[in-house]
Structures are given as C-alpha cells and as structure tokens.
Amino acid sequence: MLIAGFPAGPWGTNCYVVATGAGTECVVIDPGKDAAAGVDAVIREHKLKPVSVLVTHGHVDHMWCVAPVAGAYDATAYIHPDDRHLLANPMAGMSAETTAMMLGGKYEFAEPDRVEEIEDGATLELAGLEFLVDHTPGHTAGSIVFRTPYAQDDIAEVMFSGDLLFAGSIGRTDLPGGDHPTMLRSLRTKVLPLADNIVVLPGHGEQTSIGQERATNPYLLDLIDGDPTASPVTRGL
C-alpha cells in the first residue's frame, strides 16, 4: 500500500493520498488549504489517478481544496450528511479567530459536482481499497474516521482520524457544531474498543497508534479510569 501524507496550509492540516501502489487509482483524504499543489506532486511522482476525495469533517482547514481537487480529476467527494452544508458554507463551522483571519478575502466555496453522503458503518470500495466508516461526532456533528486494512508489519489497520484523535490529545469541541460529551462518547465507543496495532494518521501532527494513545493519552486514560473531567486542548481551527 502507498500512503503519502503532507501538512498543508496555515493550519498544517495533514492531507493524505492513498493507493494500492504506484501507477494505480488513488484516494485523497482531507485536501485543505494549499493542498492542491501537494496532491498534484504526489500524483505525478507515483503516476496515480484520483477517483475519490474523502472528507473527515467539514472544517475549512480540511475541505478548502475538496472542490478544486475533485474537479481537476473528475473525482467523487464523500462526506457525512451532517457536515455536507459546510462544503458550500464553511463559515458556519469556523472559530472567531479563523473568521477574522479570512475577512476581506475573496473566497468562494461550492460543492464538487459529485458528492456522496456516507453514514456510520459504511464500507467504501474505492481504488482497490476498502475503507470502513465510523461516525465520530463531537468535533463536528458529521465527523467521521476512515479505517483501511493494512496487514503488513504487524499493523492491522490504518485509521485516518481527522480531528478526533491526535498524538497525546483530542480535537477541540468549542466550535459551532462541537460538543464535548458527544466527543467523549465517540472516543469511548469508537476508539477504545479498537486494537492496539492500528496506526493512527491524524489531521494534524505526527502519526501514532491506538496502543500508544490508550497507554499515554490523558483523555483516553480519563475515560478508562472513569473520570472524563479534562477539557481538550485546542487543535484544528
């Protein structure tokens, strides 16, 4: 399996290009601001053809280039229905700081020509790969993660966690559509039951694993200990 990831834009949002190997179809995950050039570079280097764009959630730092990338390669975008409105109206999910930063700019957002809504428990067969969809609301109402089997180097799966789970932290819940108790429920029901040997590729920062986070992440440890009193650090927008 080929997985190429790079941070893009002012928020350092990780964009990923995933394929079975060089010279094949591929999937692009979370092309945020300034990600289009990086996607193009990966595609040219490995001679890939994007067929799908997967969106973990509708925040602008993760979906800024969804329409341009999908349009350039005639690809279909996939997003949870609860976040679909943010593709055309990302201001509805922004923090005050982000909104202020963008004031005065001439930005236009629109849905790609082809958008598919995906629900919890769905299995997507794309570019020769299988992606399992888990709806994990909390950071946004429509946050989802994608898991794909890996079966190499004692790794069971790779999980593209968006802004649900980071190395040592979790996503913020103080933005429009965020909800901290819902985030904790998603972590408890969707993350803690997973196997330790799942690699986590988050929306920001370095990769980690479920086992590493179960052992060291203070928010997961609080859930395991039955005392989820901590507030999440600010990550994402």
Secondary structure, 3 states (H helix, E strand, C coil): CEEEEEEECCCCEEEEEEECCCCCEEEEECCCCCCHHHHHHHHHHHCCEEEEEECCCCCHHHHCCHHHHHHHHCCEEEECHHHCHHHHCHHHHCCHHHHHHHCCCCCCCCCCCCEEECCCCCEEEECCEEEEEEECCCCCCCCEEEEEEEEECCEEEEEEEECCEECCEECCCCCCCCCHHHHHHHHHHHHCCCCCCEEEEECCCCCEEHHHHHHHCHHHHHHHHCCCCCCCCCCCC
